[in-house]
Amino acid sequence: MNNIIQAITVYALPVLFAITLHEAAHGYAARHFGDNTAYMMGRLSLNPARHIDPIGTILVPLVLYFATGGSFLFGYAKPVPVNFGALRNPKRDMIWVALAGPLSNFAQAFLYGLAMLLMNRLGVQEVYFYDVARAGILVNLVMFVFNLFPIPPLDGGRVLVGLLPLRQALALSRIEPYGFFIVMALVLTNIATTVWLIPLMRLSQNLLGLLLSPFGMIL
């Protein structure tokens, strides 16, 4: 029980920030490209309460944590509503709207890494702060990689729909109602983990290390 409480105190804030900024980034990008749906519905907000889904953000992760002993964790927030038809150039702009969420997560991972360098430079000794920063890097890189999986409704699927020729894009978009179940099946059978998550996590960690290296030398 103590381990669970400790894990919650370390991961709670990074997870809330990761989810909130991810969804808000979609909304801000959509508004930039011409769709005010999220703004009109009050979802263009940095308030976590506007994005938390009681089942997907709280219940599902807790059940999976207990059921798997912490080895597998998954959750989701309420998607920010986007009317792709209202975008100035729907097929092109939907790519940027979809990418905004994962890119916000990579940016957060970078900031947590920078915070660790600063804390080390300033001689901060409190282990909890380092644990939160490491959790922030991990959570955000997982969200960055996972959401780029090329099956709609995940962001990577929407990016692929925007990149494909019209006929192929329409065919791919038709699987969106079943996409969540397809992705979960691939995750639970370790196919997505082996083929996608692990290789891209390594690449993203290497890229993050490369971007942080100049700051490490300065600090």
C-alpha positions in Angstrom: 0.0 0.0 0.0 2.9 2.4 0.8 4.4 1.8 -2.6 1.0 2.6 -4.3 0.6 5.8 -2.3 4.2 6.8 -3.2 3.6 6.1 -6.9 0.5 8.2 -6.8 2.2 11.2 -5.2 5.1 11.0 -7.7 3.0 10.4 -10.9 -0.2 12.4 -10.1 1.1 15.9 -11.2 3.0 14.8 -14.2 0.1 12.8 -15.5 -2.4 15.6 -14.9 -0.1 18.1 -16.7 0.6 15.7 -19.5 -3.1 15.0 -20.2 -4.2 18.6 -19.8 -1.6 20.2 -22.0 -2.0 17.4 -24.6 -5.7 18.1 -25.0 -5.4 21.9 -24.7 -2.7 21.8 -27.5 -5.2 20.1 -29.8 -7.7 22.8 -29.1 -5.3 25.7 -29.5 -4.0 24.3 -32.8 -7.6 23.8 -34.1 -8.5 27.4 -33.2 -5.3 28.6 -35.0 -6.4 26.8 -38.1 -9.9 28.0 -38.1 -12.0 25.7 -35.8 -13.5 27.4 -32.7 -15.4 24.3 -31.5 -13.2 23.6 -28.4 -13.2 27.3 -27.6 -17.0 27.6 -27.8 -17.4 24.6 -25.6 -15.1 25.8 -22.9 -12.5 23.1 -23.6 -9.7 25.5 -24.5 -8.5 25.5 -21.0 -5.4 24.5 -18.9 -7.7 23.5 -16.0 -7.3 19.7 -15.6 -10.9 19.3 -14.5 -12.1 20.3 -18.0 -10.2 17.3 -19.5 -10.4 14.6 -16.9 -12.6 11.6 -17.8 -13.6 9.8 -14.5 -13.4 6.4 -16.1 -10.5 6.8 -18.5 -8.3 9.1 -16.4 -8.9 7.7 -12.9 -10.7 4.3 -12.9 -9.0 2.5 -15.8 -5.4 3.4 -14.7 -6.1 2.3 -11.1 -7.7 -1.0 -12.1 -4.9 -1.8 -14.5 -2.3 -0.8 -11.9 -3.8 -3.2 -9.4 -4.6 -6.0 -11.9 -1.0 -6.0 -13.4 1.0 -5.1 -10.3 2.0 -1.9 -12.0 3.5 -3.5 -15.1 0.9 -2.0 -17.5 -0.8 1.3 -17.2 -3.1 3.0 -19.7 -5.6 5.9 -19.5 -7.1 8.6 -21.5 -8.8 12.0 -21.1 -11.9 13.5 -22.7 -10.9 14.3 -26.3 -11.1 18.0 -27.2 -13.8 18.4 -29.8 -12.5 19.3 -33.3 -14.6 20.0 -36.3 -12.1 19.1 -39.0 -14.5 20.4 -41.7 -14.2 23.9 -40.2 -10.4 24.0 -40.7 -9.2 26.3 -43.4 -7.6 23.4 -45.2 -9.0 20.2 -43.5 -6.8 17.6 -45.0 -3.6 19.5 -44.4 -4.5 21.3 -41.1 -5.8 18.1 -39.4 -2.1 16.9 -39.5 -1.0 19.8 -37.4 -3.9 19.7 -35.1 -3.2 16.0 -34.4 0.5 16.5 -34.0 0.0 19.3 -31.5 -0.9 16.9 -28.7 2.1 14.6 -28.9 4.5 17.5 -29.5 3.3 19.1 -26.3 4.2 15.9 -24.5 7.7 15.9 -26.0 8.1 19.5 -25.0 7.1 18.7 -21.4 9.6 15.8 -21.3 12.3 18.3 -22.4 11.3 20.7 -19.6 11.4 18.0 -17.0 14.9 17.0 -18.2 16.0 20.6 -18.1 14.5 20.8 -14.5 16.7 17.9 -13.5 19.8 19.5 -14.9 19.0 22.8 -13.0 18.3 21.0 -9.8 21.5 19.1 -10.0 23.4 22.4 -10.8 21.7 24.1 -7.8 22.6 21.2 -5.5 19.0 20.2 -4.8 19.1 17.1 -2.5 15.4 16.3 -2.2 14.9 12.9 -3.9 11.1 13.5 -4.4 11.7 16.3 -6.9 14.0 14.1 -9.0 11.5 11.3 -8.9 8.7 13.6 -10.1 11.0 14.9 -12.9 11.9 11.3 -14.0 8.2 10.4 -13.9 7.4 13.5 -16.0 9.9 12.4 -18.6 8.6 8.9 -18.7 4.9 9.7 -18.8 5.3 12.3 -21.5 7.5 10.2 -23.7 5.1 7.3 -23.4 2.2 9.6 -24.4 4.3 11.1 -27.2 5.1 7.7 -28.7 1.8 5.9 -28.0 -0.4 8.7 -29.5 1.7 8.6 -32.7 0.6 5.0 -33.3 -0.8 5.2 -36.9 -4.4 4.0 -36.2 -7.3 6.4 -35.7 -8.6 7.7 -33.4 -5.0 8.1 -32.1 -3.2 11.2 -33.3 -0.8 9.2 -35.5 -3.8 7.7 -37.3 -5.2 11.2 -38.0 -1.8 12.3 -39.2 -1.7 9.3 -41.6 -5.3 10.1 -42.8 -4.1 13.6 -43.6 -1.0 12.3 -45.5 -2.7 9.5 -47.6 -4.4 10.1 -50.9 -8.1 10.6 -50.6 -9.3 7.0 -51.3 -6.8 5.4 -48.9 -7.5 8.1 -46.3 -11.2 7.4 -46.4 -10.6 3.7 -46.1 -8.4 4.2 -43.0 -10.8 6.7 -41.4 -13.6 4.1 -41.5 -11.8 2.0 -38.9 -11.9 4.8 -36.3 -14.9 3.4 -34.3 -12.9 0.2 -33.8 -9.5 1.7 -33.6 -9.3 1.8 -29.8 -10.1 -1.9 -29.5 -7.5 -2.7 -32.3 -4.8 -0.8 -30.4 -5.7 -2.4 -27.1 -5.5 -5.9 -28.7 -2.1 -5.0 -30.2 -0.9 -3.7 -26.8 -2.1 -6.7 -24.8 -0.5 -9.2 -27.3 2.7 -7.2 -27.0 2.8 -6.6 -30.8 2.5 -2.8 -30.4 5.0 -2.8 -27.5 7.6 -4.8 -29.5 7.1 -3.2 -32.9 6.3 0.4 -31.9 6.6 1.4 -28.3 10.0 0.1 -27.4 11.9 1.1 -30.6 10.3 4.6 -30.6 10.8 5.1 -26.9 14.5 4.5 -27.5 14.6 6.9 -30.4 12.7 9.6 -28.4 15.0 9.1 -25.4 18.0 9.5 -27.6 16.6 12.6 -29.3 15.7 14.1 -25.9 19.3 13.4 -24.6 20.7 15.0 -27.8 18.6 18.2 -27.3 19.5 18.4 -23.6 23.2 17.8 -24.1 24.1 21.5 -24.8 22.3 22.5 -21.6 24.1 19.8 -19.7 27.5 21.2 -20.8 26.4 24.7 -19.9 25.1 23.8 -16.5 
